[in-house]
Amino acid sequence: MYVGTLSFDLLLGDVRSLKEKRSVVRPIVAELHRKYAVSVAEVGEQDLHRRATIGLAVVSGDTGHLTDVLDRCERLVAARPEVELLSVRRRVHGDHDD
C-alpha cells in the first residue's frame, strides 16, 4: 500500500474577504475530489483572505497509479487562472517506511 500527499500553497487573485476566498477555494477542492476521488480539504491559512493551503491524499496499491493521480491533481491546480501556485509539497509513503 502506498499513500501520496500533496500540499499546495496558493496566492489568490483579487480577493478582498474570507467569503470571496471561499468562492475561489471551494470549487478547486470540489473539482479535485470529483475528478480524482482524492481526499482533499483547505488545511491552512484559513484566517488570511489572499492565501490558502490545500492538502490532499491518495491511497493506491501501485506507485505508478499514485504518481499519475498526484501529477494530474498538481496540473489541475496549476492551470487555475484565479490562483497562483507558490509551492507544492509532495510526499509518498510506502509499506517499508518506518
Buried (B, 14 or more C-beta within 10 A) or exposed (E): EBBBBBBBBBEBEEBEEEEBBBEBBEEBBEBBBEEBEBEBBBEBBBEEBBBBBBBBBBEBEEEEEBBBBBEEBBEBBEEBEBBEBEEBEEEBEEEEEE
